[in-house]
């Protein structure tokens, strides 16, 4: 693909979308997040758009979130989840647009607004004030999330073993990928990285030893190979669990966590 063409197409789409929303009196603000706002985008980066609308009209925008993108040049298809307030749309030649519709009444300062924001339309300074008021906020460790992470990682490792033993190799492979992501999250917590999206740009931010271990864990659909890959990662996860207990003084018993690891490593 020609990257210059992709970038121009993305810029043209963004101008068209911004003009569309700014012409609607119910729209109070439009701003960009993600890599475009942070200055780290490449030709394949998507558009992360936030549209602030009045409380009275918010439901209308959410209800029509699948129809609105169909009006813009090059529309191909939408992807979405029921019960959400956003829609991801794909356009020719290879552009992705993610729109979140924000209710004016529910806007509040957040550390997420400190990660990089580009304001495109803000006649009443709503977006600007939101960003300014968010500056003192920081991401604080959440012990409940770390507790959940340790449990989910251990459970994923145990289930990989069970499914491999049963010969359910496709399911075991899916669970092994899930386990990899828990190691990535643990690496972020241990190194106190800003949670900008735990599956993004792994090669650039992971601890080198973990990055190499993850690369070596992609194996063929063979029960022995899958178990061996899981056990190799589990040895890393054991050290991560110990580090998480030390850093965050978790209330869960470390002895139990180490037993849950050891029952597989010693099998």
C-alpha positions, 0 to 999 in steps of 0.5 A: 500500500502507498503510505502517502495515499493512506495519509492523504485519505485519512486527512481528507476523511478527518476534514469531512467528518469534522465539518459534518459534526461542527455543522450540527448545533447539538455538537459542542466539541470535537477532539482527537485522542490516540496516536494522532493526537500524541504525535506517534501516528504512522500511515496505518494509525486510525482516527480516534475521535471524541464528539461531545454532544448535548445531553438532550441529543446524546441518545440520538447520536448513539442510536444513529452511530451506525448510520452516520458514517455511511454518509461519508466518502469511501465508507466500507463497513462498521464494527460495533458492540451492543450497548456501547456509545461508539462505533468503528468504521472502515473506509477506502482505501484502508482507513479506520475511524473510531468515534466515541459520543460523549454526553456533555453532562457526564464529562469529568476530568480524567488522567486519560485526557492528559495523554494527548488531545488535539481539539478540532472544534470547541466553540464553548471551550468545553474540551479545552476546559476538560483537558486543563482540569485533567492535568493534575490527575495521574494514573494510580495503582489499583490493587483490585485490578492487580489482584484480578490480573494475578488470578486471571493469569494463573487461571489461564495457565492452568486451563492451557494445561488442561486443554492441551492434556485433553487434546483441545489444541485450538482452545489451548492456543487461544488460552495461551495467547490470553496468558501472554497478554496477562504477562504484558499487563503484569510487566506494565504494572511492575514498571509503572507504565501509563496504561495507554492500551496494553496490547499496543506497540508491545515490541517497543515497550516490553522488558527485553527478557519478556519480549524474547520469551513471548516471541519464543512461545508461538509454537505449532498446535502440538500438545507437548509444544503448547505445554512447554511454551506455557511453562516457559512463560509461567516461569516468568510469571512467577517472578512477576507475581513476586514483584507485584506482591512486593510493589503493591503489598497485595492482600492475597497470600503469596504462598497460594500464588506460588503453589498455583504456579508450582503445581504446573512447573513441577508437573 
